[in-house]
Amino acid sequence: MINLTLLGATGSIGKSTLSVVDLHPERFNVFAISAHTSWQKMLVLCQKYQPAFAVMTDEHAAQQLDDQLQGDTAVLSGAQSLDIIAAHKNTHYVMAAIVGAAGMASSLAAAKAGKRIMLANKESLVLAGDIFMQAVNDHNAELIPVDSEHNAIFQCLQGGSSGLSKIQLTASGGPFLRTPANQLSSVTPDQACAHPNWSMGRKISVDSATMMNKGLEVIEAHYLFNLPADKIDVVVHPQSIVHSSVYFKDGSTLSQLGDPDMRTVISYAMSHPDRISSGVSALDLTKNSPLEFYAPDYDKFACLRLAFEALKQGGSAMGTINAANEIAVEKFLDDKIKFLDIAKIIEKTLENAKHFYPKTLAEIVDNDQNARLIANQIAHTYV
Ligand SMILES: NC(=O)c1ccc[n+]([C@@H]2O[C@H](COP(=O)([O-])OP(=O)(O)OC[C@H]3O[C@@H](n4cnc5c(N)ncnc54)[C@H](OP(=O)(O)O)[C@@H]3O)[C@@H](O)[C@H]2O)c1
C-alpha cells in the first residue's frame, strides 16, 4: 500500500488525484492532506479518507476543522506543518499541488526526505530550480512532473535522451488566442478563467490566458530536462491533444497525445513505471481533427516573451517575474487592474528589481518578497 501525502488537496489537482485514488483503493492510502483556508472541504475529505494528518496552513481554519472533526486524524496548522507531512517517514509519495510560491518549501522538504515527488507546483522550480534539483539528486528523490507538457516529455524520454535536439511544449493559446489584441484591454476575470480545454484553478487559468503559464513551464522544463532556453520551443496547438514533443537529431519526433484531462498525467505519476486506469477514455483522433499548430505571438502574449528573457538572464530574474505575476494576477482577479496591465507590471518589476544569483533559500525568499513589494508599488499606478 502506498501512503500518499496530498498537498493542496482541495484544489483542482487535489480533486483529480483523489479521483484516481478512488479507482485504486487497494493501491493507495491517503496518509496526509493539506489546504489553506477551505476547512469545510477538508472536513468532508477527512471524513471520507480518514488520513493520519490534516494540515490547514491558516490557523483559524485549522481551529475550525479541529472543532468539527471527530476521529483519529491529527489536525496541524501553519506552513511549517506542510514540511512535516511531506517529509514524514510514513509518507511514500507526495503530490505537490499547492498553488504559487507557497508550495515551494514543502516540495523541497519532500525532496530532502528522498520521496517520490509528483510535482504540479511549478513555482518550486521557477523560484528555486538549482537548489531543488540539487536536493533531488543529493537525496535520491524521484521527481515526476505533473504538468501535462512536462509529463508528456518525461513519457517521450523513457527510451533515453540520446540524440535529443530540442523539446517542444504545446500551448493551447488560452481563451484569447483568437481575440484581437486591441480587445484584450477590456476582458474580465471570468472571461480569462474560461479556459477552452482545461478545467483549472483561477490563478493558473489567468496564467494560461496571458500565456505566462507557458513561460513558467519553459523555465520548469529548463530545470527538469537540463536544457538551455534555445533548446526549448513553444508551439500553439488550440486542441490540446498533443501534449508536447521531443525532437531527435535523426529527424524523429515523439509526441504524447491524449484528451486534456489531468487524471492521465496524475495516474502516470502515481503508477510509473506501470500504467493504471485513470478514468479517462481513450483518445478518438477522428473526433479531434483537424489538429492545428501555430507559432506563438510574442507581442500579443508579452508574458511569454518576458519568461524567456528571465530564463536567459538567469538567477533571481525568474523568481522576480513569478512574484510580480502572482501580485498582478491577484489584482486582476480582484478587478483592480486590467488584463494587459499584468504584463506591464511584470516587465517593470523585472527592470526595477536587483538582479543577482541567489545561493540560499533565504536569498530566494528575500528576492520573492522584494519583487512583491516592487510589483505592488507599480500596480498602484494602474489601479
Ligand atoms: N489545475 C491544473 O490543471 C494544473 C495543471 C498543471 C499544473 N498545475 C499547477 O498545480 C498547482 C495547483 O494548481 P490548482 O489548479 O490545483 O490550484 P487550485 O485549484 O487553486 O488549488 C490550490 C490548492 O493550494 C491550496 N493553497 C492555496 N494557497 C495556499 C497557501 N498560501 N498555503 C498553502 N496552501 C495553499 C489551496 O487550499 P484552499 O482550497 O484552502 O485555498 C488548494 O488546496 C499550481 O502550481 C498549478 O500551476 C495545475
The ligand as an SDF file (V2000), in Angstrom:
LIG
                    3D

 48 52  0  0  0  0  0  0  0  0999 V2000
   -5.0860   22.6300  -12.4190 N   0  0  0  0  0  0  0  0  0  0  0  0
   -4.3440   22.1180  -13.3650 C   0  0  0  0  0  0  0  0  0  0  0  0
   -4.8510   21.5160  -14.3210 O   0  0  0  0  0  0  0  0  0  0  0  0
   -2.8430   22.2390  -13.3000 C   0  0  0  0  0  0  0  0  0  0  0  0
   -2.0810   21.6870  -14.3450 C   0  0  0  0  0  0  0  0  0  0  0  0
   -0.7010   21.7460  -14.2380 C   0  0  0  0  0  0  0  0  0  0  0  0
   -0.0860   22.3290  -13.1480 C   0  0  0  0  0  0  0  0  0  0  0  0
   -0.8560   22.8830  -12.1740 N   0  0  0  0  0  0  0  0  0  0  0  0
   -0.1870   23.5050  -11.0370 C   0  0  0  0  0  0  0  0  0  0  0  0
   -0.6180   22.8380   -9.8600 O   0  0  0  0  0  0  0  0  0  0  0  0
   -0.6670   23.7480   -8.7700 C   0  0  0  0  0  0  0  0  0  0  0  0
   -2.0760   23.7340   -8.1940 C   0  0  0  0  0  0  0  0  0  0  0  0
   -2.9770   24.1740   -9.1870 O   0  0  0  0  0  0  0  0  0  0  0  0
   -4.5660   24.0420   -8.9980 P   0  0  0  0  0  0  0  0  0  0  0  0
   -5.1480   24.4620  -10.2910 O   0  0  0  0  0  0  0  0  0  0  0  0
   -4.9080   22.6990   -8.4380 O   0  0  0  0  0  0  0  0  0  0  0  0
   -4.8130   25.1890   -7.8940 O   0  0  0  0  0  0  0  0  0  0  0  0
   -6.1370   25.4600   -7.0290 P   0  0  0  0  0  0  0  0  0  0  0  0
   -7.2990   24.7290   -7.5960 O   0  0  0  0  0  0  0  0  0  0  0  0
   -6.2110   26.9200   -6.8670 O   0  0  0  0  0  0  0  0  0  0  0  0
   -5.7780   24.7730   -5.6000 O   0  0  0  0  0  0  0  0  0  0  0  0
   -4.7330   25.2490   -4.8430 C   0  0  0  0  0  0  0  0  0  0  0  0
   -4.5380   24.4300   -3.5760 C   0  0  0  0  0  0  0  0  0  0  0  0
   -3.4840   25.0570   -2.8120 O   0  0  0  0  0  0  0  0  0  0  0  0
   -4.0070   25.4660   -1.5200 C   0  0  0  0  0  0  0  0  0  0  0  0
   -3.4050   26.7650   -1.1640 N   0  0  0  0  0  0  0  0  0  0  0  0
   -3.7070   27.9720   -1.6830 C   0  0  0  0  0  0  0  0  0  0  0  0
   -2.9390   28.9420   -1.1230 N   0  0  0  0  0  0  0  0  0  0  0  0
   -2.1580   28.3120   -0.2130 C   0  0  0  0  0  0  0  0  0  0  0  0
   -1.1930   28.7740    0.7270 C   0  0  0  0  0  0  0  0  0  0  0  0
   -0.8520   30.0760    0.8410 N   0  0  0  0  0  0  0  0  0  0  0  0
   -0.5860   27.8500    1.5210 N   0  0  0  0  0  0  0  0  0  0  0  0
   -0.9040   26.5360    1.4290 C   0  0  0  0  0  0  0  0  0  0  0  0
   -1.8310   26.0360    0.5630 N   0  0  0  0  0  0  0  0  0  0  0  0
   -2.4470   26.9180   -0.2510 C   0  0  0  0  0  0  0  0  0  0  0  0
   -5.4990   25.5710   -1.7150 C   0  0  0  0  0  0  0  0  0  0  0  0
   -6.1780   25.4640   -0.4740 O   0  0  0  0  0  0  0  0  0  0  0  0
   -7.6000   26.2520   -0.2380 P   0  0  0  0  0  0  0  0  0  0  0  0
   -8.6200   25.4790   -1.0130 O   0  0  0  0  0  0  0  0  0  0  0  0
   -7.8190   26.1850    1.2180 O   0  0  0  0  0  0  0  0  0  0  0  0
   -7.3830   27.6480   -0.7650 O   0  0  0  0  0  0  0  0  0  0  0  0
   -5.7560   24.3860   -2.6630 C   0  0  0  0  0  0  0  0  0  0  0  0
   -5.7890   23.1790   -1.9510 O   0  0  0  0  0  0  0  0  0  0  0  0
   -0.2530   25.1180   -9.3330 C   0  0  0  0  0  0  0  0  0  0  0  0
    1.1200   25.3230   -9.1220 O   0  0  0  0  0  0  0  0  0  0  0  0
   -0.5230   24.9760  -10.8350 C   0  0  0  0  0  0  0  0  0  0  0  0
    0.3090   25.8030  -11.6160 O   0  0  0  0  0  0  0  0  0  0  0  0
   -2.2140   22.8380  -12.2120 C   0  0  0  0  0  0  0  0  0  0  0  0
  1  2  1  0
  2  3  2  0
  2  4  1  0
  4  5  1  0
  4 48  2  0
  5  6  2  0
  6  7  1  0
  7  8  2  0
  8  9  1  0
  8 48  1  0
  9 10  1  0
  9 46  1  0
 10 11  1  0
 11 12  1  0
 11 44  1  0
 12 13  1  0
 13 14  1  0
 14 15  2  0
 14 16  1  0
 14 17  1  0
 17 18  1  0
 18 19  2  0
 18 20  1  0
 18 21  1  0
 21 22  1  0
 22 23  1  0
 23 24  1  0
 23 42  1  0
 24 25  1  0
 25 26  1  0
 25 36  1  0
 26 27  1  0
 26 35  1  0
 27 28  2  0
 28 29  1  0
 29 30  1  0
 29 35  2  0
 30 31  1  0
 30 32  2  0
 32 33  1  0
 33 34  2  0
 34 35  1  0
 36 37  1  0
 36 42  1  0
 37 38  1  0
 38 39  2  0
 38 40  1  0
 38 41  1  0
 42 43  1  0
 44 45  1  0
 44 46  1  0
 46 47  1  0
M  CHG  2   8   1  16  -1
M  END
$$$$
